[in-house]
């Protein structure tokens, strides 16, 4: 796992910011700084074989290798822009011209010239005067690039201070793009023909301008050129969690995205261009471009270039950047039509909420980890989190520390198991942890790095003690009466964890585990005032969790290949408790669909031969247990498409069946079976609305999708690569989550966080009841009735 991907300390910064510069000059310098960072990433991407462009190196002092996520992001950007430019060149025979607005250190002229694609084409580049002077100086150091330009400034010697370089087919102009009159005058002076077919390119330029200036530039282009196409590449979707994090990054570096909130969606961008005089407009986000425009053979080539395991962040980046083409006159369209199928899911709003309980000591900040519930004989419960990538010892790294969180007090405790990290693979990512009936935990699969997979099965035995400090009893006796490691009490299914109650009831762990257990004599018949006393006892109580890790000897049988991003559940199969493993990925295969049974009693693996429609190859799905079924939901197809399906594996007949394919496509989410309902929390998809909460009625397949609440800038929660545990009253405890957010830095959720889906739960119960009522009247509707949950002001 890479360190934070913030593209700071960029090379080749010749024009440092001086104290006496105006605020406008400082903003311009900051925007130019994004060019300096961008060119380093583009060069690194090219060096790794994603995209052939040897001329990028001319604008970089030192080649610095970026992370695979950066390479993928810049590769898709480069291919999208290349696609539109080469379509323009091939569909417009005869003389034509390309005008690059805010060109920066773009090397397109030299790359296209070397490929012999610029016949009868003049290319103009426009940017801030200071930047084009730097670019000119770098070009002069390359003899091969000067030869491609040919004689310079023969026709326009010193005619305008805005003309930095003028060759017969390449013009480098220093003009502020907000001054459209000057832009047009300089273009005319350099020989631009307003009637010849013209392509205007704008990559991440308009978004740094004010709405008035950027719209004026778009309108000027539509009115000035007769036959013209406009290509726009920049950001959208600013107000979900990733979008807010992205905005914060640009604000921090001094170049805020001024336009993004005025035109936040693809639809608003298209409407903007139409209102400003463009006849035909098409737009695709980068996920759509990658999946529908690039050929499958090219996508397969890219997948083989280097090990990659950050699809969440790549898809998030892809849904927050787009490419748009607009056309007037005879210029043909440069993009295929957009596919709006991803937007057809009915989403219910204002049905979920997030709350942030006060932290008693430190928060849990990591992603790619695993969490399991551990209970004590006294009735307390805590969440034990293992592995992942996050904060430890003041830096970002794979985490070796286990963390226990008491669900009553929200107090965390670092657990130091008696292990040697060099020999016991605990600091792994994307593993699974499975709780067995004897209370022990099995840690299976995962990776230490994308090139080093975990083959060890590790047993974690825990001892959880609740040590109450109550109003009547005074001090707490923190001594342990028994130093022998005893497996904790176990649960067969998902566990409800109560935050404040003092009940001792465990009821076979299928109902509610009351975590506020006290040894004090408290009358269970007290009124609400007495309940407050119980709550105070709960908050004052202390807990302790000890853990012991053991590496299981190499198992017998036909052992499955090491994998990560798989699923594992404990099930009863032919009268024995076994762990059922499904799917995942390896270094060579982006998805698996095999099933394996592991017997803890016999330490033996067996591959399970299933019947029925075989599931697709996938990873990052979820698996849960409902009655005699394993329920598999979502996942990422090996072609990198998020799945929208829920499948059932009948453990008696070993047969697969499809329950529904109507959930919002997602992966890297969490799942819980509550009664006859499957609850899916978060994840990543390719829709412009991030997956929120999906509730599926397992007997019927009826599904409801509920959006997450709006996020606050200072309390961003990314619900992917997190873990969750069910609480009472339709609440869930969210732990960890986040990721490396492209070039904007690493986001780690500050958790625990409590997700409340009470309203969503009522909507689904109402939907199911309506279905039952209709069926009792003899109706059999194909689609169950929608019951929208609208904000209060809309009701």
HUWO-V392354 format. One record per pair of residues at least 6 apart in sequence whose C-alpha atoms are under 7 Angstrom apart, sorted by sequence separation. I is the first residue (numbers start at 1). GAP is how many residues later the second one is. D is the distance in Angstrom with one decimal. If there is no record, write none. Layout:
((I;GAP;D) (I;GAP;D))
This chain:
((45;6;6.8) (46;6;5.7) (112;6;6.2) (139;6;6.5) (140;6;6.5) (165;6;5.7) (166;6;6.4) (177;6;6.7) (237;6;5.9) (238;6;5.8) (250;6;4.9) (263;6;5.6) (327;6;6.6) (375;6;4.2) (390;6;5.2) (391;6;6.4) (405;6;5.6) (406;6;6.3) (435;6;4.6) (447;6;4.2) (448;6;6.7) (469;6;6.0) (506;6;6.6) (571;6;5.7) (572;6;6.3) (585;6;4.7) (598;6;5.7) (599;6;6.5) (624;6;5.6) (625;6;6.0) (636;6;4.5) (637;6;6.5) (649;6;5.5) (650;6;6.5) (672;6;5.8) (673;6;6.3) (684;6;6.5) (685;6;6.5) (696;6;5.7) (697;6;6.5) (726;6;4.4) (727;6;6.6) (740;6;4.2) (741;6;6.8) (46;7;6.2) (139;7;6.8) (165;7;4.9) (250;7;6.7) (374;7;5.6) (375;7;6.4) (390;7;5.7) (392;7;6.3) (405;7;4.3) (434;7;5.4) (435;7;6.6) (446;7;6.3) (447;7;5.1) (469;7;5.3) (506;7;5.2) (570;7;6.7) (571;7;5.6) (584;7;5.8) (585;7;5.8) (598;7;4.6) (623;7;6.4) (624;7;5.0) (635;7;5.9) (636;7;5.9) (649;7;4.5) (671;7;6.9) (672;7;5.2) (684;7;6.2) (696;7;4.5) (725;7;5.6) (726;7;6.2) (739;7;5.8) (740;7;6.3) (164;8;5.5) (165;8;6.9) (175;8;6.4) (206;8;5.3) (373;8;6.8) (374;8;5.4) (389;8;5.6) (390;8;6.3) (404;8;5.5) (405;8;6.4) (433;8;6.3) (434;8;5.1) (446;8;5.5) (468;8;6.3) (505;8;6.6) (570;8;5.7) (571;8;6.2) (583;8;6.8) (584;8;5.4) (597;8;5.7) (598;8;6.6) (623;8;5.4) (624;8;6.7) (634;8;6.9) (635;8;5.4) (648;8;5.7) (649;8;6.6) (671;8;5.5) (672;8;6.7) (683;8;5.8) (695;8;5.7) (696;8;6.6) (724;8;6.4) (725;8;5.1) (739;8;5.5) (17;9;6.8) (163;9;6.5) (164;9;5.4) (238;9;6.9) (247;9;6.9) (325;9;6.5) (373;9;5.9) (374;9;6.1) (389;9;4.3) (390;9;6.1) (403;9;6.6) (404;9;5.2) (433;9;5.4) (434;9;6.8) (445;9;5.5) (467;9;6.4) (505;9;6.7) (570;9;4.5) (571;9;6.8) (583;9;4.5) (596;9;6.8) (597;9;5.1) (623;9;4.5) (634;9;4.8) (647;9;6.8) (648;9;5.3) (671;9;4.5) (682;9;5.2) (694;9;6.9) (695;9;5.3) (724;9;5.3) (725;9;6.9) (738;9;5.4) (739;9;6.5) (163;10;4.8) (164;10;6.4) (247;10;6.7) (325;10;6.7) (373;10;4.7) (374;10;6.7) (388;10;5.8) (389;10;5.5) (403;10;5.7) (404;10;6.3) (433;10;4.6) (445;10;6.3) (504;10;6.3) (569;10;5.5) (570;10;6.3) (583;10;4.5) (596;10;5.7) (597;10;6.1) (622;10;5.6) (623;10;6.6) (634;10;5.5) (647;10;5.7) (648;10;6.3) (670;10;5.8) (671;10;6.2) (682;10;4.7) (694;10;5.6) (695;10;6.7) (724;10;4.5) (738;10;4.9) (162;11;5.6) (163;11;6.4) (270;11;6.1) (372;11;5.7) (373;11;6.3) (388;11;5.7) (403;11;4.6) (404;11;6.7) (432;11;5.8) (433;11;6.5) (467;11;6.6) (503;11;5.4) (568;11;6.3) (569;11;5.3) (582;11;6.5) (583;11;5.6) (596;11;4.4) (597;11;6.5) (621;11;6.9) (622;11;5.4) (634;11;5.6) (647;11;4.5) (648;11;6.6) (669;11;6.8) (670;11;5.2) (681;11;6.1) (682;11;6.0) (694;11;4.5) (723;11;6.0) (724;11;6.0) (737;11;6.2) (738;11;5.8) (153;12;6.4) (162;12;4.9) (270;12;7.0) (371;12;6.4) (372;12;5.4) (387;12;5.3) (402;12;5.9) (403;12;5.6) (431;12;6.9) (432;12;5.4) (502;12;6.1) (568;12;5.4) (569;12;6.9) (582;12;5.8) (583;12;6.9) (595;12;6.1) (596;12;5.3) (621;12;5.9) (622;12;6.8) (633;12;6.0) (634;12;6.5) (646;12;6.3) (647;12;5.4) (669;12;5.7) (670;12;6.9) (681;12;4.8) (693;12;5.9) (694;12;6.2) (723;12;5.3) (736;12;7.0) (737;12;5.5) (43;13;5.6) (152;13;6.6) (153;13;4.8) (162;13;6.1) (371;13;5.4) (372;13;6.7) (387;13;6.0) (401;13;6.6) (402;13;5.0) (431;13;5.9) (432;13;6.6) (444;13;5.1) (501;13;5.7) (502;13;6.8) (504;13;6.3) (568;13;4.5) (582;13;4.7) (595;13;5.3) (621;13;5.1) (633;13;4.4) (646;13;5.5) (669;13;5.1) (680;13;5.6) (681;13;6.7) (693;13;5.1) (722;13;5.9) (723;13;6.5) (736;13;5.6) (771;13;6.3) (43;14;6.2) (109;14;6.9) (152;14;5.4) (153;14;6.0) (371;14;4.3) (401;14;6.6) (402;14;6.8) (431;14;4.9) (443;14;5.8) (444;14;6.9) (495;14;6.7) (498;14;6.8) (501;14;6.7) (502;14;4.5) (503;14;6.2) (567;14;5.7) (568;14;6.6) (581;14;5.6) (582;14;6.6) (621;14;3.7) (632;14;5.7) (633;14;6.5) (646;14;5.4) (669;14;3.9) (679;14;7.0) (680;14;5.0) (692;14;5.8) (693;14;6.4) (722;14;4.9) (736;14;7.0) (152;15;4.5) (370;15;5.7) (371;15;6.3) (387;15;6.9) (401;15;6.7) (431;15;3.8) (442;15;6.8) (443;15;5.1) (495;15;6.6) (496;15;6.6) (497;15;6.3) (498;15;6.3) (500;15;6.8) (501;15;5.2) (502;15;4.6) (567;15;5.4) (580;15;6.9) (581;15;5.0) (620;15;4.9) (621;15;6.9) (631;15;6.9) (632;15;5.2) (645;15;5.6) (646;15;6.3) (668;15;4.8) (679;15;5.8) (680;15;6.4) (692;15;4.7) (722;15;3.8) (736;15;5.8) (151;16;5.8) (369;16;6.9) (370;16;5.4) (386;16;4.9) (430;16;4.9) (442;16;5.8) (443;16;6.3) (496;16;5.0) (497;16;5.4) (498;16;5.1) (499;16;6.2) (500;16;5.3) (502;16;6.6) (566;16;6.0) (567;16;6.7) (580;16;5.8) (581;16;6.4) (619;16;5.4) (620;16;6.0) (631;16;5.8) (632;16;6.4) (645;16;3.9) (667;16;5.1) (668;16;6.3) (679;16;4.7) (691;16;7.0) (692;16;4.9) (721;16;4.9) (735;16;5.4) (150;17;6.3) (266;17;6.7) (369;17;5.9) (370;17;6.6) (385;17;5.7) (386;17;6.9) (429;17;5.3) (430;17;6.8) (442;17;4.8) (493;17;6.6) (495;17;7.0) (496;17;6.1) (497;17;6.5) (498;17;5.7) (499;17;6.8) (566;17;5.1) (580;17;4.8) (618;17;5.8) (619;17;5.3) (631;17;4.8) (644;17;5.2) (645;17;6.6) (666;17;5.5) (667;17;5.5) (678;17;5.6) (679;17;6.6) (720;17;5.5) (721;17;6.3) (734;17;6.9) (735;17;5.1) (149;18;5.8) (369;18;4.9) (384;18;7.0) (385;18;5.2) (428;18;5.7) (429;18;5.3) (441;18;5.6) (442;18;6.4) (491;18;4.9) (497;18;6.7) (566;18;3.6) (579;18;5.6) (580;18;6.6) (618;18;5.2) (619;18;6.9) (630;18;5.7) (631;18;6.6) (644;18;6.1) (645;18;6.3) (666;18;5.1) (667;18;6.7) (677;18;6.5) (678;18;5.0) (719;18;6.0) (720;18;6.1) (734;18;5.6) (735;18;6.8) (767;18;6.7) (44;19;6.5) (369;19;3.8) (384;19;5.8) (385;19;6.3) (428;19;5.2) (429;19;6.4) (440;19;6.7) (441;19;5.0) (491;19;6.9) (565;19;4.7) (566;19;7.0) (578;19;6.2) (579;19;5.1) (618;19;4.4) (629;19;5.9) (630;19;5.1) (644;19;4.9) (666;19;4.5) (677;19;5.5) (678;19;6.5) (718;19;6.1) (719;19;6.9) (733;19;6.6) (734;19;5.0) (40;20;6.3) (43;20;6.9) (44;20;6.3) (368;20;4.5) (384;20;4.4) (428;20;5.0) (440;20;5.9) (441;20;6.4) (564;20;5.5) (565;20;6.3) (578;20;5.5) (579;20;6.6) (617;20;5.8) (618;20;5.5) (629;20;5.3) (630;20;6.8) (644;20;5.4) (665;20;5.5) (677;20;4.7) (678;20;6.6) (718;20;5.1) (733;20;6.0) (734;20;6.0) (767;20;6.6) (44;21;5.2) (149;21;6.2) (367;21;5.3) (368;21;6.3) (383;21;5.5) (384;21;6.5) (427;21;7.0) (440;21;4.9) (563;21;6.0) (564;21;5.6) (578;21;4.8) (616;21;6.8) (617;21;5.6) (629;21;4.7) (644;21;3.9) (676;21;6.1) (677;21;5.6) (733;21;4.8) (734;21;7.0) (44;22;6.0) (103;22;5.6) (238;22;6.6) (366;22;6.0) (367;22;5.4) (382;22;6.2) (383;22;5.1) (463;22;6.3) (516;22;5.0) (563;22;5.4) (564;22;6.7) (578;22;6.6) (593;22;6.2) (628;22;6.1) (629;22;5.7) (643;22;4.8) (644;22;6.5) (676;22;5.6) (732;22;5.6) (733;22;6.5) (40;23;6.8) (103;23;5.9) (104;23;6.4) (238;23;6.5) (366;23;5.2) (367;23;6.4) (382;23;5.3) (383;23;6.6) (462;23;6.9) (463;23;5.7) (563;23;5.0) (593;23;6.2) (628;23;5.7) (642;23;5.0) (643;23;6.0) (676;23;6.9) (731;23;6.6) (732;23;5.1) (12;24;6.9) (40;24;6.8) (51;24;6.7) (96;24;6.4) (97;24;5.1) (98;24;6.3) (99;24;5.9) (100;24;6.1) (101;24;6.4) (102;24;5.5) (103;24;5.9) (236;24;6.2) (366;24;3.9) (382;24;4.3) (462;24;6.6) (463;24;6.1) (464;24;6.7) (562;24;6.9) (593;24;4.8) (642;24;5.1) (731;24;5.5) (732;24;6.5) (763;24;6.5) (11;25;7.0) (41;25;6.3) (50;25;6.3) (95;25;4.7) (96;25;5.0) (97;25;4.7) (98;25;4.7) (99;25;4.7) (100;25;4.8) (101;25;5.3) (102;25;4.6) (235;25;6.8) (365;25;5.8) (366;25;6.6) (381;25;6.4) (382;25;5.4) (462;25;5.3) (463;25;5.6) (592;25;4.5) (593;25;6.5) (642;25;6.1) (666;25;6.7) (731;25;4.4) (10;26;6.4) (45;26;4.7) (94;26;6.3) (95;26;5.9) (96;26;6.7) (97;26;5.7) (98;26;6.1) (99;26;5.9) (100;26;6.1) (101;26;6.7) (238;26;6.2) (365;26;6.3) (381;26;6.3) (400;26;6.2) (461;26;5.2) (462;26;5.8) (591;26;4.5) (592;26;5.5) (730;26;6.1) (731;26;6.2) (10;27;5.3) (104;27;7.0) (207;27;6.9) (237;27;5.2) (400;27;4.3) (591;27;4.1) (592;27;6.9) (664;27;6.7) (730;27;5.7) (236;28;5.1) (237;28;5.7) (287;28;6.5) (399;28;5.3) (591;28;5.5) (730;28;5.3) (41;29;6.8) (45;29;7.0) (198;29;6.4) (199;29;5.8) (200;29;6.3) (201;29;6.1) (202;29;6.1) (203;29;6.0) (204;29;5.8) (236;29;5.6) (398;29;5.9) (425;29;6.9) (7;30;6.3) (45;30;6.8) (105;30;6.5) (194;30;6.7) (195;30;6.0) (197;30;4.9) (198;30;4.7) (199;30;4.9) (200;30;4.8) (201;30;4.9) (202;30;5.0) (203;30;4.7) (204;30;4.6) (133;31;6.8) (194;31;4.9) (195;31;5.0) (196;31;6.5) (197;31;5.6) (198;31;6.3) (199;31;5.8) (200;31;6.2) (201;31;6.3) (202;31;6.3) (203;31;6.2) (287;31;4.8) (425;31;6.9) (634;31;6.5) (635;31;6.2) (636;31;5.7) (663;31;6.9) (718;31;6.6) (42;32;6.3) (132;32;7.0) (194;32;6.4) (195;32;6.3) (286;32;4.5) (287;32;6.1) (502;32;6.4) (634;32;5.5) (635;32;4.3) (717;32;5.5) (285;33;6.3) (286;33;6.4) (501;33;7.0) (634;33;5.6) (716;33;7.0) (285;34;5.8) (584;34;6.2) (585;34;5.9) (110;35;6.8) (178;35;5.5) (286;35;6.0) (500;35;5.3) (583;35;6.1) (584;35;4.2) (285;36;5.7) (286;36;5.4) (583;36;5.8) (584;36;6.7) (683;36;5.9) (684;36;6.4) (180;37;6.5) (285;37;3.8) (682;37;4.8) (683;37;4.6) (284;38;5.6) (285;38;6.1) (500;38;6.1) (682;38;6.0) (283;39;6.9) (284;39;5.6) (387;39;6.1) (388;39;6.6) (132;40;6.8) (283;40;5.7) (284;40;6.5) (387;40;4.4) (388;40;6.0) (389;40;7.0) (663;40;6.7) (132;41;6.9) (283;41;4.1) (387;41;5.1) (388;41;4.7) (660;41;5.7) (132;42;5.9) (282;42;5.7) (283;42;6.3) (387;42;5.9) (614;42;7.0) (659;42;5.7) (282;43;5.4) (611;43;6.2) (612;43;5.2) (613;43;6.0) (642;43;5.9) (281;44;5.7) (282;44;6.5) (610;44;5.2) (611;44;4.5) (612;44;4.9) (613;44;6.7) (129;45;3.9) (281;45;4.3) (610;45;5.7) (611;45;6.1) (612;45;6.6) (59;46;6.6) (123;46;6.1) (124;46;6.0) (125;46;6.1) (126;46;6.3) (127;46;6.6) (128;46;5.2) (129;46;6.0) (280;46;5.5) (281;46;6.5) (559;46;5.7) (591;46;6.5) (621;46;5.6) (122;47;4.3) (123;47;5.1) (124;47;4.7) (125;47;5.0) (126;47;4.8) (127;47;5.3) (128;47;5.5) (208;47;6.8) (280;47;5.2) (440;47;5.6) (473;47;6.8) (556;47;6.4) (557;47;5.6) (558;47;5.9) (591;47;4.7) (620;47;5.5) (621;47;6.4) (624;47;7.0) (626;47;6.6) (12;48;6.7) (121;48;6.7) (122;48;6.0) (123;48;6.4) (124;48;6.1) (125;48;6.0) (126;48;5.8) (127;48;5.8) (128;48;5.6) (208;48;6.5) (210;48;5.6) (211;48;5.4) (278;48;6.2) (279;48;6.0) (280;48;6.9) (439;48;5.0) (440;48;7.0) (555;48;5.2) (556;48;4.7) (557;48;5.0) (558;48;6.2) (590;48;4.9) (620;48;5.0) (622;48;6.4) (624;48;6.5) (625;48;7.0) (12;49;6.0) (126;49;6.2) (127;49;6.6) (208;49;5.1) (209;49;6.0) (210;49;6.0) (278;49;6.1) (279;49;5.6) (438;49;6.5) (439;49;4.7) (555;49;5.2) (556;49;6.3) (557;49;6.3) (622;49;6.1) (624;49;6.6) (11;50;6.5) (207;50;5.4) (208;50;5.3) (209;50;6.6) (278;50;6.0) (360;50;6.2) (361;50;6.2) (362;50;6.5) (439;50;5.1) (468;50;5.5) (470;50;6.7) (555;50;6.7) (56;51;6.0) (207;51;5.8) (208;51;6.6) (359;51;6.1) (360;51;4.9) (361;51;6.6) (438;51;6.9) (439;51;4.3) (468;51;6.8) (669;51;5.6) (55;52;6.2) (207;52;4.7) (359;52;6.7) (438;52;6.1) (668;52;5.4) (669;52;6.7) (207;53;6.0) (282;53;6.6) (437;53;5.3) (566;53;5.7) (668;53;5.4) (670;53;6.4) (284;54;5.6) (436;54;6.7) (437;54;6.6) (565;54;5.4) (566;54;6.2) (567;54;7.0) (569;54;6.8) (670;54;6.6) (706;54;6.8) (55;55;6.8) (222;55;5.8) (282;55;6.1) (283;55;6.1) (435;55;7.0) (437;55;6.5) (565;55;4.9) (567;55;6.0) (568;55;6.8) (569;55;6.6) (55;56;6.9) (222;56;6.1) (282;56;6.7) (567;56;5.8) (219;57;5.0) (53;58;6.1) (218;58;6.8) (219;58;6.4) (369;60;5.8) (704;60;6.7) (368;61;5.2) (369;61;6.2) (370;61;6.8) (372;61;6.9) (368;62;5.0) (370;62;6.2) (370;63;6.2) (2;65;6.8) (39;66;6.7) (471;66;6.9) (470;67;5.0) (469;68;6.6) (35;69;5.9) (35;70;6.9) (470;70;6.8) (469;71;5.6) (468;72;6.9) (469;72;4.8) (468;73;4.0) (467;74;6.0) (468;74;5.7) (467;75;5.0) (466;76;6.1) (467;76;5.5) (466;77;4.5) (465;78;5.6) (466;78;6.6) (573;78;6.9) (59;79;6.4) (465;79;5.2) (58;80;6.6) (464;80;5.8) (465;80;6.4) (464;81;4.4) (463;82;5.6) (464;82;6.6) (702;82;6.8) (237;83;5.6) (462;83;6.8) (463;83;5.2) (236;84;4.9) (462;84;5.5) (463;84;6.5) (235;85;5.5) (236;85;5.7) (462;85;4.4) (235;86;4.4) (380;86;6.1) (461;86;5.6) (462;86;6.4) (234;87;5.5) (235;87;6.4) (460;87;6.4) (461;87;5.2) (234;88;5.9) (376;88;4.9) (378;88;6.6) (460;88;5.6) (461;88;6.5) (233;89;5.7) (375;89;6.4) (376;89;5.6) (460;89;4.6) (233;90;4.5) (376;90;6.8) (459;90;5.6) (460;90;6.6) (232;91;5.6) (233;91;6.5) (408;91;4.3) (458;91;6.4) (459;91;5.1) (232;92;5.0) (407;92;5.8) (408;92;5.8) (458;92;5.5) (459;92;6.4) (231;93;5.6) (232;93;6.5) (458;93;4.6) (459;93;6.7) (231;94;4.6) (457;94;6.0) (458;94;5.8) (230;95;5.5) (231;95;6.7) (456;95;6.5) (457;95;5.5) (229;96;6.8) (230;96;5.0) (229;97;5.5) (230;97;6.4) (229;98;4.4) (101;99;6.9) (228;99;5.8) (229;99;6.5) (96;100;5.7) (97;100;6.5) (98;100;5.7) (99;100;6.1) (100;100;5.8) (101;100;5.8) (102;100;6.6) (228;100;5.3) (95;101;6.8) (96;101;5.0) (97;101;4.9) (98;101;4.7) (99;101;4.8) (100;101;4.7) (101;101;5.2) (227;101;5.6) (228;101;6.5) (96;102;5.9) (97;102;6.4) (98;102;5.9) (99;102;6.2) (100;102;6.4) (227;102;4.4) (229;102;6.3) (102;103;6.0) (226;103;6.0) (227;103;5.5) (228;103;5.9) (227;104;5.8) (408;107;5.8) (455;107;5.6) (407;108;6.9) (408;108;6.0) (454;108;6.4) (453;109;6.2) (453;110;6.7) (376;112;6.1) (377;112;6.8) (375;113;6.0) (376;113;6.4) (374;114;6.5) (375;114;5.6) (445;117;6.2) (446;117;6.1) (447;117;6.2) (445;118;5.6) (446;118;4.2) (445;119;5.5) (446;119;6.8) (379;125;5.5) (379;127;6.8) (424;127;6.7) (409;129;6.5) (417;129;6.8) (408;130;6.2) (409;130;5.0) (415;130;6.9) (417;130;4.9) (418;130;5.8) (419;130;6.3) (408;131;6.9) (415;131;6.5) (417;131;5.3) (418;131;6.8) (417;132;6.5) (431;133;5.8) (197;134;6.8) (379;134;6.6) (380;134;6.4) (381;134;5.2) (430;134;5.5) (431;134;6.4) (434;134;6.7) (436;134;6.6) (379;135;6.0) (380;135;3.9) (430;135;5.1) (432;135;6.4) (434;135;6.2) (379;136;5.7) (380;136;6.2) (432;136;6.1) (434;136;6.5) (380;137;6.0) (450;137;7.0) (379;138;5.7) (378;139;6.3) (307;143;6.5) (494;178;6.5) (494;179;6.9) (76;210;6.9) (76;214;6.8) (30;223;6.9) (30;224;5.6) (31;224;5.4) (30;225;5.5) (27;227;6.5) (27;228;6.2) (497;229;6.4) (498;229;5.8) (496;230;5.0) (497;230;4.3) (498;230;5.4) (495;231;6.2) (496;231;4.5) (497;231;6.0) (496;232;5.6) (68;240;6.3) (69;241;6.5) (73;241;6.7) (69;245;6.6) (88;246;6.6) (87;247;5.9) (84;250;5.4) (84;251;6.9) (50;252;6.5) (345;319;6.7) (343;344;6.5) (342;345;5.5) (371;352;6.2) (368;353;5.1) (370;353;6.5) (367;354;5.3) (368;354;6.7) (351;355;6.5) (367;355;5.8) (352;356;6.0) (353;356;5.7) (348;357;6.1) (349;357;6.0) (352;357;6.2) (347;358;5.2) (348;358;4.6) (349;358;5.5) (346;359;6.8) (347;359;5.4) (348;359;6.2) (350;359;6.7) (347;360;6.3) (319;367;6.2) (319;368;7.0) (319;369;6.0) (367;369;5.5) (366;370;5.0) (367;370;4.5) (315;371;6.2) (364;371;6.7) (365;371;5.2) (366;371;6.0) (367;371;5.8) (312;372;6.1) (364;372;6.0) (367;372;6.6) (366;382;5.9) (365;383;5.4) (365;384;5.8) (365;385;5.7) (364;386;6.4) (365;386;6.5) (363;387;5.9) (364;387;5.3) (363;388;5.4) (364;388;6.7) (363;389;6.8) (3;393;6.5) (357;396;6.7) (356;397;5.0) (355;398;5.9) (356;398;6.4) (287;399;6.6) (354;399;6.8) (355;399;5.2) (354;400;5.6) (355;400;6.7) (354;401;4.7) (353;402;5.8) (354;402;6.3) (353;403;5.2) (352;404;5.6) (353;404;6.9) (352;405;4.7) (351;406;6.4) (352;407;6.7) (351;408;4.8) (352;408;6.6) (351;409;5.0) (317;425;6.7) (313;426;6.9) (313;427;6.6) (313;428;5.6) (313;429;6.3) (351;438;6.4) (350;439;6.7) (348;440;5.7) (349;440;6.0) (350;440;6.3) (348;441;5.6) (349;441;5.9) (350;441;5.6) (349;442;6.9) (1;448;6.3) (244;469;6.4) (241;470;6.3) (240;471;6.8) (241;475;5.9) (241;476;6.6) (241;477;6.2) (249;495;5.7) (246;498;6.2) (70;672;6.1) (69;673;6.2) (70;673;6.6) (5;735;6.7) (4;736;6.7) (7;736;5.9) (5;737;6.8) (6;737;5.2) (5;738;5.3) (6;738;5.4) (5;739;6.8) (6;739;4.5) (5;740;5.1) (4;741;5.4) (5;741;6.8) (4;742;5.3))
